Amino acid sequence: MSVSATDTFDVSLAWRVSAHVSLRDEAFGALAYHHVTRRLVFLKSPLLVTLVRGLHGFASAHDALNALVPASQYQRYASALASLASSEILSGC
């Protein structure tokens, strides 16, 4: 049985961009580079970039999603955050 990223990502917790990650704006969104793992991740949506950059200002990922993402896209962006957490781009506060 495999566990998906959304099964291990808790939206009720506070999250932020890892201290080991640099974000570089691009026309499509941004590139996230993890300096320890050397992993490069593409953030393919300007809204996702806004959400990721704004996470630190909210008490939880759920609060950030509710404030920054249309309700109809909540699950899509929650899944994207889960994927970024599993890639160590995001870390818990």
C-alpha positions, 0 to 999 in steps of 0.5 A: 500500500502506498501513501500519497503526499496528500495523506501525510500533509496536514493543512492544519499545521503552519508551513513555510518555504524551507530555509534551504530553498531559493525561489526564482520568479519565471514567466510560468511561475517560479523555480524552487531549488533545494540547496541540500538535495539539489532538487529543482521543482517547477511551480507552474502557476503564479497563484501557487507561487503567491501561496507558497511565498505567503504561507509563513504569514498564516497560522496554517496551510488551511488558512492560507488556502482559504485566504489566497485560493478560490474555493473551487481550487482548494483541493488542487492547491492543497495537493500541490502543497503536499507535493512540495512538502514531500519534496522538502521545498516546504517545511513545517514551522 
